[in-house]
């Protein structure tokens, strides 16, 4: 029998509206997973809408950017929605499934050659974008790593969480990556509650929070950390930072699937493992775990190797009080919202600056 009083699901005008909305899953009384098909639709939609509204770009124009994966698809979908052309300089980590989706959506794709050196991969991508801009000055460089316009879309996610979790003191736990998702979300949440906490997750080998002296040959850190400086990472927003190696992230992703039936990527698994530790330290807060994407692109490197995975229940970080003491496989520090301004080589800085639209 039909329940005529049931609330009907919305009928969306475009797939981006459906894809951007996460599923909220309470894994434990004080842990909530925010699970996305692809997180960066918020960033891409927010950025594209702002740039169109302010006249920085116009319909029919070509936008270009570098991506290791999920931002490329998010930007392609946003361009499809708003009538823009799209060119992606893709990381070597972009697989055939994603590349096929991009090409069918009409995206021009430049993919970097195979490389185990993430710094080289990222440097090649930046150099290629500059070559394109020199030949095609009509292109607009989206600069997902540097332009704060990518923070704006996460205000909508903050409003969703505040409606779903009214009155609960929140701690956001997520991979740092470009800084836009954790930074944009937390900045918006702190407008309602300045005591909202932010815990960032990093791999070893990332320059963002000072672990570049380490190498992790198995790590798939594209999208979690960085080999170059990102202006969109605002260090002063973070209360705690955790660094995990690949084996710990793999154990966490497999454990999340085994314990909660959630098939998600490495960054989601790592964030959940970190949240489990943080909940034990601060059980009165609700820990919101950012689940950036599904596990499909990690099937071969992670999930088919599930029998090799460590037991997450046996893993714990070493608490440190200085980056001098940082060491694998898992370390944590009270970052305490302090600013860190690393020296940035000129070739890694964005080619232009606009006024920061982030409040």
C-alpha positions in Angstrom: 0.0 0.0 0.0 1.3 3.4 -0.9 2.2 5.8 1.9 0.9 9.2 0.5 2.4 11.0 3.4 6.0 9.8 2.7 8.4 12.5 1.5 9.1 12.0 -2.2 12.8 12.3 -3.2 13.6 15.3 -5.3 13.7 15.2 -9.1 17.0 16.8 -10.0 17.6 19.0 -13.0 21.1 17.7 -13.6 23.1 14.6 -12.4 25.5 16.9 -10.5 22.8 17.7 -8.0 22.2 14.0 -7.3 25.9 13.1 -7.2 27.0 15.9 -4.9 24.6 15.0 -2.1 26.4 12.5 0.3 24.9 9.7 2.3 25.2 10.2 6.0 25.9 7.0 7.9 26.3 6.8 11.7 28.9 4.1 12.1 29.0 4.5 15.9 27.2 6.7 18.3 29.8 9.4 17.9 31.2 8.7 14.3 29.3 9.8 11.2 30.5 9.0 7.7 29.8 11.5 5.0 30.0 9.2 2.0 30.3 10.7 -1.5 30.4 9.1 -4.9 32.8 12.0 -5.7 33.4 14.7 -3.2 34.8 17.4 -5.5 31.5 18.1 -7.2 30.9 20.6 -4.4 34.2 22.4 -5.2 33.8 22.3 -9.0 30.2 23.5 -9.0 30.9 26.2 -6.5 33.9 27.4 -8.4 32.3 27.4 -11.8 29.1 29.1 -10.6 31.1 31.9 -8.9 33.4 32.4 -11.9 30.4 32.6 -14.3 28.4 34.9 -11.9 31.3 37.3 -11.6 32.1 37.3 -15.3 35.6 35.8 -15.0 34.5 33.0 -17.4 31.7 32.9 -20.0 29.6 30.0 -21.4 31.4 28.2 -24.2 34.9 29.1 -22.9 37.5 26.4 -22.2 38.6 25.8 -18.6 41.8 23.8 -17.9 43.3 22.2 -14.9 45.5 19.4 -13.6 44.0 16.5 -11.7 44.9 13.1 -10.2 41.3 11.9 -10.6 38.1 12.9 -8.9 38.4 16.6 -9.5 38.7 15.9 -13.2 35.4 14.2 -13.3 33.7 16.8 -11.1 34.9 19.6 -13.3 33.9 17.8 -16.4 30.4 17.3 -15.0 30.2 21.0 -14.0 31.3 22.0 -17.5 28.6 19.7 -19.0 26.0 21.4 -16.8 27.0 25.0 -17.5 28.0 24.8 -21.2 31.8 25.1 -20.8 34.6 23.3 -22.6 37.1 21.4 -20.5 40.7 20.3 -20.8 42.3 18.1 -18.2 46.0 17.5 -17.7 45.7 14.2 -16.0 48.0 12.4 -13.6 49.6 9.1 -14.5 47.2 7.7 -11.8 44.1 8.3 -13.9 42.8 4.9 -15.0 41.1 3.8 -18.2 37.6 3.9 -16.6 37.9 7.6 -15.6 39.6 8.6 -18.8 36.8 7.0 -20.9 34.2 9.0 -18.9 36.1 12.2 -19.4 36.4 11.6 -23.2 32.7 10.8 -23.6 31.9 14.0 -21.7 33.9 15.9 -24.4 36.9 16.6 -22.3 40.3 16.9 -24.0 42.8 14.9 -21.9 46.5 15.1 -21.7 47.8 12.3 -19.5 51.3 12.2 -18.1 53.6 9.3 -18.8 54.0 6.5 -16.1 56.0 7.6 -13.1 56.6 6.5 -9.5 57.7 10.0 -8.6 54.7 12.1 -7.6 56.7 15.3 -7.5 57.7 14.7 -11.1 54.2 13.8 -12.1 52.8 17.0 -10.6 55.6 19.2 -11.9 55.0 17.8 -15.4 51.3 18.6 -15.1 51.9 22.2 -14.1 54.4 22.7 -16.9 51.9 21.3 -19.4 49.2 23.6 -18.2 51.5 26.6 -18.7 52.3 25.4 -22.2 48.6 25.3 -23.0 48.0 28.8 -21.6 50.9 30.2 -23.6 49.3 28.9 -26.8 45.7 29.5 -25.8 45.3 32.6 -23.7 41.5 32.3 -23.9 41.7 29.3 -21.6 40.9 29.8 -18.0 43.1 28.0 -15.5 40.9 26.7 -12.7 43.9 26.3 -10.3 42.2 23.9 -7.9 45.3 23.8 -5.8 45.6 27.5 -5.3 42.4 29.4 -6.1 40.3 29.8 -2.9 37.1 29.9 -5.0 37.2 26.1 -4.6 36.3 26.5 -0.9 33.0 28.2 -1.6 30.9 25.1 -2.5 31.4 23.5 0.8 29.2 26.0 2.6 26.3 24.0 1.3 27.7 20.8 2.8 28.1 22.6 6.2 24.5 23.6 6.1 23.5 20.0 5.4 25.5 18.7 8.3 24.1 21.3 10.7 20.6 20.3 9.7 21.3 16.6 10.1 23.3 16.8 13.3 21.7 19.7 15.2 23.4 20.7 18.5 26.2 18.0 18.2 29.7 19.3 18.8 31.6 18.4 15.7 35.1 17.3 14.8 35.8 17.0 11.0 38.2 14.3 10.0 39.5 14.1 6.5 42.4 14.0 4.1 44.1 17.4 3.6 44.7 17.0 -0.1 44.2 20.4 -1.8 42.8 21.8 1.5 39.5 22.9 -0.1 37.1 20.3 1.3 38.3 20.2 5.0 39.2 23.9 5.0 36.0 25.1 3.3 33.7 22.9 5.3 35.4 23.7 8.7 35.5 27.4 8.0 31.7 27.4 7.3 31.0 25.2 10.4 33.0 27.5 12.6 30.7 30.4 11.7 28.1 28.6 13.7 30.4 27.0 16.3 34.0 28.3 16.6 34.9 25.3 18.7 34.4 22.9 15.7 37.6 20.9 15.5 39.5 19.8 12.4 41.7 16.7 12.1 43.7 16.4 8.9 45.2 13.2 7.4 48.4 13.1 5.5 50.6 10.5 3.8 54.3 10.3 4.3 56.1 12.1 1.5 53.8 15.1 1.4 55.3 18.6 1.7 52.0 20.1 3.0 52.7 19.4 6.7 56.4 18.6 6.5 56.8 14.9 5.8 58.6 15.3 2.4 61.8 13.7 3.7 60.1 10.3 3.9 59.3 8.0 1.0 56.5 5.3 0.9 57.0 3.4 -2.3 53.5 1.8 -2.2 51.7 5.0 -1.4 48.9 6.2 -3.6 49.0 9.7 -2.2 47.6 11.6 -5.1 44.6 13.5 -3.7 45.6 12.9 -0.1 48.9 14.7 0.1 51.1 16.7 -2.2 54.6 16.9 -3.6 54.2 20.6 -4.2 52.9 23.6 -2.2 49.1 24.2 -2.3 47.9 27.7 -1.5 44.4 26.3 -0.7 45.8 24.6 2.4 45.2 27.0 5.3 47.4 25.4 8.1 45.8 27.6 10.8 42.5 25.8 10.5 43.8 22.4 11.7 43.7 21.2 15.3 45.4 17.8 14.8 47.4 16.2 12.0 47.9 12.4 11.5 50.4 10.8 9.0 49.8 7.2 7.9 51.7 5.0 5.5 50.1 2.9 2.8 49.9 -0.3 4.8 47.9 1.5 7.5 45.6 3.2 4.9 45.1 -0.2 3.2 44.2 -1.9 6.5 41.8 0.9 7.3 40.0 0.8 3.9 39.6 -3.0 4.1 38.5 -2.8 7.7 35.9 -0.2 6.9 34.4 -2.6 4.3 34.6 -5.6 6.6 33.1 -3.9 9.6 30.6 -1.5 8.1 30.0 -2.7 4.5 31.3 0.6 3.2 33.3 0.3 0.0 35.4 3.5 -0.1 38.8 4.8 -1.1 42.1 4.9 0.7 41.5 8.5 2.1 38.2 7.5 3.5 39.6 4.4 5.2 42.5 6.4 6.6 40.2 9.1 7.9 38.0 6.5 9.6 41.0 4.9 11.3 42.1 8.3 12.5 38.5 9.1 13.7 38.4 5.9 15.7 41.5 7.0 17.5 40.3 10.5 18.1 36.9 9.3 19.4 38.7 7.4 22.2 40.4 10.7 23.2 37.3 12.9 22.9 34.2 10.7 23.2 31.8 13.6 23.8 32.2 15.0 20.2 30.6 13.7 17.0 33.4 12.9 14.6 32.5 13.5 10.9 34.5 11.4 8.6 34.9 12.7 5.0 34.4 9.8 2.5 35.7 11.4 -0.7 35.0 8.6 -3.2 34.2 4.9 -3.7 36.7 2.1 -3.7 36.6 1.2 -7.3 39.8 2.8 -8.5 41.7 1.0 -5.6 40.4 -2.5 -6.4 43.6 -3.9 -7.8 46.1 -2.1 -5.5 44.1 -2.5 -2.2 41.0 -4.6 -2.1 42.2 -7.7 -4.0 45.0 -7.8 -1.5 42.7 -7.9 1.5 44.2 -11.0 3.0 47.5 -9.1 3.4 45.8 -6.2 5.4 46.8 -5.5 8.9 44.2 -5.6 11.7 43.1 -2.0 12.3 42.3 -2.8 16.0 46.0 -3.5 16.6 47.2 -0.2 15.1 48.0 3.1 17.0 49.9 6.3 16.3 53.0 7.6 18.0 52.1 11.0 19.5 54.8 13.6 18.7 55.3 17.2 19.8 57.7 18.2 17.0 58.1 17.5 13.3 61.7 16.5 14.1 60.2 13.3 15.8 58.0 12.5 12.8 58.4 8.9 11.6 56.4 6.2 9.9 54.1 4.2 10.0 51.6 6.4 11.9 52.2 9.6 13.8 50.0 12.3 15.3 50.5 15.8 16.5 48.5 18.6 18.2 48.9 21.2 15.4 46.8 23.7 17.4 45.8 25.9 14.5 49.2 27.3 14.0 50.3 28.9 10.8 53.1 27.4 8.7 54.5 29.2 5.7 56.9 27.0 3.8 59.3 28.5 1.2 57.7 27.9 -2.2 59.8 27.7 -5.4 58.7 30.4 -7.9 57.8 27.8 -10.6 55.3 26.2 -8.3 53.4 29.4 -7.5 50.2 30.2 -9.4 50.6 32.5 -12.4 48.0 35.0 -11.2 46.3 36.1 -8.0 42.8 37.3 -7.5 41.2 38.6 -4.4 40.4 35.8 -2.0 36.6 35.2 -2.1 36.7 33.1 1.1 35.3 35.1 4.0 
